[in-house]
Amino acid sequence: MEEAKARKLDYLFDTLSLEQTINDLAGWATEHNYNLALYRRPGKQPIFLMDPERMQAVGVPIEELKEGFLWADYEGSVWHLKAALQVNLENGETSGDTSLLPEKPGSYSKWNNYVNGSAQKSTTSYEYIHAVQRGIERIENSELIKVVPSKVKLHELPSGFSLAEAFIKLCEAYPTAFVSVVSCPEFGTWLTATPEMLIEVDEKGIFKTMALAGTQRFEPGKSLHEVAWTDKEIEEQAMVSRYIINRLKEIRLREFVEEGPMTVRAANLTHLCSTFTVDTKETNFPNLGDVMLNLLHPTSAVCGMPKPPAIELIKEIEQHNRKFYTGFLGPVNIDNHTSIYVNLRCMELFDGKANLFAGAGVTAFSNPEKEWEETELKCNTLLNVIK
């Protein structure tokens, strides 16, 4: 069995480039209606997962799930893609059912990714600025202190667009981002390069989460220590930090380490970021990952504060369906490690088109035109690469 596995892998990986290998694996998967996830954690090797069964709705704590990939929408519905086959695209190592590997390399120059439904029309600048103005008015006249309206941008993909090539280019351009493609018949295909970790639990039981907010354009040649932040941006990030601290207090967990805020670069942007760390073994809290995942989503960074009125206002002012934008995704229980990220800087693919999504945090100090400009910068995280 081991000899057969090695022979298959040598045949596939020794003869093809990375892009061709991805196309072969994904082309084979989509031809057989398998679910797939292709991802690269920051600083790690790219991984390909394949599951011949339908995605399963998650009904148990994430700590009890088999190795695989979590995929959740904004509304909080969560699905699990099992790692029936797992392939390390850097060294060719596999685990799982190697009979799912394509039998002959070089069969697919690209893959016909799954498409679900039709594209949504673009949010106009007028529509978005009006939504921001309504947010500011509600903040001035109610308990709401922050809301995060989003927009959708319809983009024509360039002729000959290659999803495998786009994934590789995003990995190269944004080494600190979580880059992924999730594709399944039921939900279509999404490409993501997100900077925001929602929860992480490593093999030693160390839990982490982050508060990421405040946005500026990255200026090449300028040190991150020289970035100056406005009161609006500092307070926006502080809101997210307080939200996390309050969730930890809610479960009576005070043994955490907070670091930051510090300026971090995320692709073409800079943000303020604080991290929170808990030793789940010392605190005897083995299911902290699942508990915090349910408490945090949707975070104030993608929704607002307080959460209930922010959610209600978003329903009023947004004319599009967020779908998986501002949901979460990532590998779960692979090598005893779980890394779940907020689905930001993402796009849903259609035939020759894509819907990109972006949002901006609105407070009483917001300038509507500048919030629109921020969403354009966020869309450019992907557009700068795929163009």
PELIN-V455227 format. One record per backbone hydrogen bond with DSSP energy under -0.5 kcal/mol. CO is the residue of the C=O (numbers start at 0). NH is the residue of the N-H. E is the energy in kcal/mol with one decimal. If there is no record, write none. Layout:
BEGIN
CO,NH,E / CO,NH,E
END
This chain:
BEGIN
0,4,-2.2 / 1,5,-2.5 / 2,6,-2.3 / 3,7,-2.2 / 4,8,-2.2 / 5,9,-2.5 / 6,10,-2.1 / 7,11,-1.8 / 8,12,-3.2 / 9,13,-1.9 / 11,15,-0.5 / 16,20,-2.6 / 17,21,-2.6 / 18,22,-2.4 / 19,23,-2.5 / 20,24,-2.6 / 21,25,-3.1 / 22,26,-2.7 / 23,27,-2.2 / 24,28,-2.1 / 25,29,-2.8 / 26,30,-2.0 / 27,31,-1.2 / 28,33,-3.1 / 29,32,-1.2 / 34,50,-2.5 / 35,182,-2.5 / 36,48,-3.2 / 37,180,-2.8 / 38,46,-3.2 / 39,178,-1.9 / 40,43,-2.4 / 44,40,-0.5 / 45,88,-2.5 / 46,38,-2.6 / 47,86,-2.7 / 48,36,-2.0 / 49,83,-0.7 / 49,84,-1.7 / 50,34,-2.8 / 55,79,-2.3 / 60,63,-2.1 / 61,64,-1.4 / 66,82,-2.4 / 67,331,-2.4 / 68,80,-2.9 / 69,329,-1.7 / 70,78,-2.3 / 71,327,-0.8 / 72,75,-1.4 / 76,72,-1.9 / 77,57,-2.5 / 78,70,-2.1 / 79,55,-1.8 / 79,81,-0.7 / 80,68,-2.2 / 81,83,-1.8 / 83,96,-2.9 / 84,49,-2.1 / 85,94,-1.8 / 86,47,-2.6 / 86,88,-0.8 / 87,91,-2.3 / 92,87,-3.1 / 94,85,-2.6 / 95,97,-1.1 / 96,99,-1.7 / 97,100,-1.6 / 103,106,-0.6 / 110,112,-1.4 / 114,116,-0.5 / 123,127,-2.4 / 124,128,-2.8 / 125,129,-2.4 / 126,130,-1.8 / 127,131,-2.4 / 128,132,-2.4 / 129,133,-2.1 / 130,134,-1.9 / 131,135,-2.5 / 132,136,-2.3 / 133,137,-2.2 / 134,138,-2.2 / 135,139,-2.2 / 136,140,-1.0 / 138,141,-0.7 / 145,304,-1.7 / 146,148,-0.5 / 146,361,-3.2 / 148,359,-1.6 / 150,357,-1.7 / 151,122,-3.1 / 152,355,-2.9 / 154,156,-0.5 / 154,353,-1.9 / 157,160,-1.6 / 160,162,-0.5 / 161,165,-2.3 / 162,166,-2.4 / 163,167,-2.1 / 164,168,-2.6 / 165,169,-2.3 / 166,170,-2.1 / 167,171,-2.0 / 168,172,-2.6 / 169,173,-2.4 / 173,176,-1.6 / 174,42,-0.8 / 176,178,-0.7 / 177,193,-2.1 / 178,39,-2.4 / 179,191,-2.7 / 180,37,-2.9 / 181,189,-2.5 / 182,35,-2.4 / 183,187,-2.0 / 187,183,-2.2 / 188,348,-2.6 / 189,181,-2.1 / 190,346,-2.2 / 191,179,-2.4 / 193,177,-2.8 / 194,196,-0.7 / 195,341,-2.6 / 196,209,-0.7 / 198,339,-3.0 / 199,207,-2.4 / 200,337,-2.4 / 201,204,-2.1 / 204,206,-0.6 / 204,279,-2.4 / 205,201,-1.9 / 206,277,-2.3 / 207,199,-1.9 / 208,275,-2.6 / 209,211,-0.6 / 210,212,-0.5 / 210,273,-1.9 / 212,271,-2.4 / 215,269,-2.7 / 217,219,-0.7 / 218,221,-2.1 / 222,225,-1.6 / 223,226,-1.1 / 229,233,-2.4 / 230,234,-2.5 / 231,235,-2.0 / 232,236,-2.1 / 233,237,-2.1 / 234,238,-2.1 / 235,239,-1.2 / 236,240,-2.0 / 237,241,-2.7 / 238,242,-2.1 / 239,243,-1.9 / 240,244,-2.5 / 241,245,-2.6 / 242,246,-1.6 / 243,247,-2.1 / 244,248,-2.4 / 245,249,-1.8 / 246,250,-1.0 / 247,252,-2.8 / 248,251,-1.9 / 251,253,-0.7 / 253,255,-1.6 / 255,257,-0.5 / 256,276,-2.2 / 258,274,-2.5 / 261,272,-2.5 / 263,270,-2.5 / 265,268,-1.7 / 267,217,-2.6 / 268,265,-3.1 / 269,215,-1.9 / 270,263,-2.7 / 271,212,-2.1 / 272,261,-2.3 / 273,210,-2.9 / 274,258,-2.5 / 275,208,-1.8 / 276,256,-2.4 / 277,206,-3.3 / 277,279,-0.9 / 278,282,-2.0 / 279,284,-2.9 / 280,283,-0.7 / 284,287,-1.6 / 286,290,-2.2 / 287,291,-2.9 / 288,292,-2.0 / 289,293,-1.9 / 290,294,-1.7 / 291,295,-2.9 / 292,296,-1.7 / 298,301,-1.4 / 298,302,-1.1 / 302,147,-2.2 / 304,144,-2.7 / 304,145,-1.9 / 305,309,-1.6 / 306,310,-2.8 / 307,311,-2.1 / 308,312,-2.2 / 309,313,-2.3 / 310,314,-1.9 / 311,315,-1.3 / 312,316,-2.4 / 313,317,-2.2 / 319,321,-0.6 / 321,324,-2.4 / 322,73,-2.8 / 323,326,-2.0 / 326,342,-2.5 / 327,71,-2.9 / 328,340,-3.4 / 329,69,-3.1 / 330,338,-2.4 / 331,67,-1.8 / 332,334,-0.7 / 332,335,-0.7 / 333,336,-0.8 / 336,333,-1.8 / 337,200,-2.3 / 339,197,-2.8 / 339,198,-1.6 / 340,328,-2.2 / 341,343,-2.0 / 342,325,-2.5 / 343,192,-0.6 / 344,192,-1.9 / 345,356,-1.6 / 346,190,-2.5 / 347,354,-2.5 / 348,188,-0.5 / 349,351,-1.1 / 351,156,-2.1 / 352,349,-3.0 / 353,154,-2.9 / 353,355,-0.6 / 354,347,-2.4 / 355,152,-2.9 / 356,345,-0.5 / 357,150,-2.9 / 359,148,-0.5 / 360,362,-0.5 / 361,146,-1.9 / 362,365,-1.7 / 365,367,-0.6 / 366,370,-2.1 / 367,371,-1.8 / 368,372,-2.1 / 369,373,-2.1 / 370,374,-1.8 / 371,375,-1.8 / 372,376,-2.1 / 373,377,-2.1 / 374,378,-2.0 / 375,379,-1.6 / 376,380,-0.5 / 377,380,-1.1 / 378,381,-1.0 / 378,382,-2.1 / 379,383,-2.7 / 381,384,-1.2 / 381,385,-2.6 / 382,386,-1.8
END
